[in-house]
Amino acid sequence: MPSTSLKFSSSNNSPVASAAELTSHAAPESPPSKLSTRLTLAAMSLGYAVVQLDVTIVNTALNSIGTSLGGGVAELQWVVSAYTIGFAAFILTAGALGDRIGAKRVFMAGFAIFTAASVGCALAPNAAILIAARSLQGLGAAVLVPNSLALLSHAYPDEKQRGRAVGIWAAGASLALIAGPLVGGALIALVGWRSIFFVNLPIGLTGLWLSWRYAGETTRSPQREIDLPGQLAAIAALGCSPARSSKAARWAGAIRW
């Protein structure tokens, strides 16, 4: 009777192929569908648009905020400046953080921070808490902008399609910036000044869901360094100018009296 033999794998002496050997011949990962890329663009556009919307929408509410919460010119100036300082101070670090641990993860964290801070602004019982919440809003905005652009670049590897997507992303933000005073005036007249912050809640939740469901994660670069001394210097430098202006406003008020 002829003898039979089993042919064993040289790597592990097993007649059964290893999982690594089976998966090594698997088909390459398919590119994202057109629907996924378009909805990723929608999520990124929402992120940038809401950042720009809050630059101008608050200006229409300053008189109502001053009447409701009290405070003088200096406090109202900080309501505006706290957002701008938070945005400008943290935007470079936010981009580096996205490179380091993944733009999708950081983008979603920024959207969550921005949305939660918007609710905090809407519920603020006094000017101090409103200013603090606006600072947190600025931090969230700084995280959204660079990482939304990184996710767009990841979703559109083709240069021509990427250019078109970035154009839509920027155009949406520009429209939101222009529409801020109109939208803010209408909301204040119909509902009250707190509604200009509550409007960010459905936008934020929609953007978060679209990002989680459709955006792809970028490649992490753990070697990307974060310049903490430079970050602290930026915060200090950007915070000094509004502080001087606030003192000047107080002195001007005292002289008038």
C-alpha positions in Angstrom: 0.0 0.0 0.0 1.5 3.3 -1.0 2.4 5.6 1.8 0.8 9.0 2.2 2.4 12.1 3.6 1.4 15.5 4.7 3.2 18.5 3.6 4.0 20.7 6.7 4.6 24.4 6.6 8.2 25.3 7.2 7.3 28.2 9.5 5.2 26.4 12.1 5.1 22.7 11.1 1.3 22.8 10.8 -0.8 21.3 8.0 -3.2 24.2 8.3 -2.2 27.6 6.8 -1.7 30.4 9.4 -4.1 33.3 9.5 -1.3 35.6 8.4 -0.7 33.5 5.3 -4.4 33.6 4.5 -4.8 37.3 4.9 -1.6 38.2 3.1 -3.4 37.4 -0.2 -6.6 39.3 0.7 -7.8 41.9 -1.7 -6.6 45.4 -1.0 -8.9 47.7 0.9 -11.4 49.4 -1.4 -11.5 53.2 -1.6 -14.3 55.0 0.1 -17.6 55.4 -1.8 -18.7 58.7 -3.4 -21.4 59.0 -0.7 -18.8 58.6 2.1 -16.5 61.3 0.6 -19.4 63.7 0.0 -20.7 63.3 3.6 -17.2 63.7 4.9 -17.1 67.0 3.0 -20.5 67.9 4.6 -19.2 67.2 8.1 -16.0 69.1 7.5 -17.9 72.0 6.0 -20.2 72.1 9.0 -17.2 72.2 11.3 -15.6 75.2 9.6 -19.0 77.0 9.0 -20.0 76.9 12.7 -16.6 78.3 13.6 -17.1 81.3 11.3 -20.7 81.7 12.2 -19.7 82.3 15.9 -17.3 85.0 14.9 -20.0 87.4 13.8 -23.3 86.1 15.2 -22.3 87.2 18.8 -21.8 90.9 17.8 -25.5 91.3 17.2 -26.3 90.0 20.7 -23.9 92.2 22.8 -26.5 94.8 23.7 -28.9 92.0 24.8 -26.2 90.2 26.7 -25.2 93.4 28.6 -28.8 94.0 29.5 -29.4 90.4 30.7 -26.1 89.6 32.5 -24.8 93.1 33.4 -21.2 94.2 33.0 -19.8 97.1 31.1 -17.8 97.6 27.9 -14.8 95.7 29.1 -16.8 92.5 29.9 -18.6 92.6 26.6 -15.3 93.1 24.8 -14.0 89.9 26.5 -17.1 88.0 25.3 -15.9 88.7 21.8 -12.1 88.5 22.4 -12.1 85.3 24.5 -13.3 83.4 21.5 -10.7 84.9 19.1 -7.8 84.5 21.5 -8.7 80.8 22.2 -8.9 80.2 18.4 -5.7 82.0 17.5 -3.6 80.7 20.4 -4.4 77.0 20.0 -4.7 76.5 16.2 -1.1 75.5 15.6 -1.0 73.0 18.5 -4.3 71.6 17.4 -2.9 70.8 14.0 0.2 69.2 15.4 -2.0 67.1 17.8 -4.1 65.9 14.8 -0.9 64.8 13.0 0.3 63.0 16.2 -2.8 61.0 17.2 -5.1 61.2 14.1 -7.1 64.0 12.6 -10.5 62.3 12.9 -10.1 61.6 16.6 -9.0 65.2 17.3 -11.6 66.7 15.0 -14.4 64.9 16.8 -13.1 65.9 20.2 -13.0 69.5 19.0 -16.5 69.4 17.7 -17.7 67.9 21.1 -15.8 70.7 23.0 -17.3 73.4 20.8 -20.8 72.1 21.1 -20.6 71.6 24.9 -19.1 75.1 25.2 -21.9 76.6 23.1 -24.5 75.1 25.5 -22.5 76.5 28.4 -22.6 79.9 26.8 -26.4 79.6 26.3 -26.9 78.7 30.0 -24.4 81.2 31.4 -25.8 83.0 34.5 -23.3 85.8 34.5 -20.7 87.5 32.3 -17.7 85.6 33.9 -19.0 82.2 33.0 -20.0 83.3 29.5 -16.4 84.6 28.9 -15.0 81.3 30.2 -17.3 79.3 27.9 -16.4 81.5 25.0 -12.7 80.7 25.6 -13.6 77.0 25.5 -15.5 77.6 22.3 -12.4 79.2 20.8 -10.3 76.1 21.8 -12.8 73.9 20.1 -12.8 76.1 17.0 -9.0 75.9 16.9 -9.2 72.1 16.8 -11.9 72.0 14.1 -10.3 74.1 11.4 -6.9 72.5 10.7 -8.1 68.9 11.3 -11.1 69.4 9.0 -8.7 70.4 6.2 -6.5 67.3 7.0 -9.5 65.0 6.8 -10.6 66.6 3.5 -7.1 65.9 2.0 -7.3 62.3 3.2 -10.8 61.8 1.7 -9.9 63.3 -1.6 -6.5 62.0 -2.7 -7.0 63.2 -6.3 -5.6 66.8 -6.5 -8.4 68.1 -8.8 -11.2 66.7 -6.6 -9.4 67.9 -3.5 -9.3 71.5 -4.8 -13.0 71.4 -5.6 -13.8 70.1 -2.1 -11.6 72.7 -0.4 -13.4 75.4 -2.4 -16.8 74.2 -1.2 -15.4 73.9 2.4 -14.2 77.5 2.3 -17.2 78.9 0.5 -19.6 77.5 3.1 -17.6 79.1 5.9 -17.6 82.4 4.1 -21.4 82.3 3.7 -21.7 81.5 7.4 -19.5 84.4 8.3 -21.7 86.8 6.2 -24.9 85.3 7.5 -24.0 85.6 11.1 -25.5 89.1 11.8 -28.6 88.2 9.8 -29.2 84.9 11.6 -28.3 86.4 15.0 -30.7 89.3 14.6 -33.5 87.0 13.6 -32.9 84.6 16.5 -32.6 87.4 19.1 -35.8 89.0 17.9 -37.8 85.7 17.8 -36.3 83.8 20.8 -33.6 85.7 22.7 -29.9 86.1 22.8 -29.3 82.6 24.3 -30.6 81.0 21.1 -27.5 82.1 19.1 -25.6 79.6 21.1 -28.2 76.9 21.3 -28.3 76.8 17.5 -24.9 75.2 17.5 -26.2 72.1 19.3 -28.0 70.5 16.3 -25.2 71.5 14.0 -22.6 70.0 16.3 -24.5 66.7 16.8 -25.0 66.4 13.1 -21.3 67.0 12.4 -20.2 64.6 15.0 -22.4 61.8 13.7 -21.3 62.4 10.1 -17.7 62.4 11.1 -18.0 59.2 13.1 -19.9 57.4 10.4 -18.1 58.5 7.2 -14.8 60.2 7.8 -11.6 58.0 7.5 -8.8 58.3 10.0 -5.5 59.8 8.9 -2.1 58.2 9.4 -0.6 59.0 12.8 2.8 60.5 13.2 3.9 59.9 16.8 7.2 61.7 16.1 5.4 65.0 15.5 6.4 67.3 18.3 4.2 69.8 20.1 5.8 73.1 21.0 4.5 73.7 24.5 6.8 76.8 25.3 5.7 78.3 22.0 2.0 77.6 22.9 2.3 79.3 26.3 4.0 82.3 24.7 1.2 82.6 22.1 -1.4 82.5 24.9 0.4 85.2 26.9 1.0 87.4 23.9 -2.5 87.2 22.5 -4.1 87.7 25.9 -2.2 90.9 26.7 -3.8 93.1 24.0 -7.4 92.7 25.1 -6.4 93.1 28.7 -4.9 96.5 27.9 -8.0 97.5 25.9 -10.2 96.4 28.8 -8.3 98.6 31.2 -8.5 101.5 28.8 -12.3 101.0 28.6 -12.6 101.1 32.4 -10.5 104.2 32.6 -12.6 105.9 29.9 -15.8 105.0 31.7 -14.4 106.4 35.0 -13.4 109.7 33.3 -16.9 110.1 31.8 -18.3 109.7 35.2 
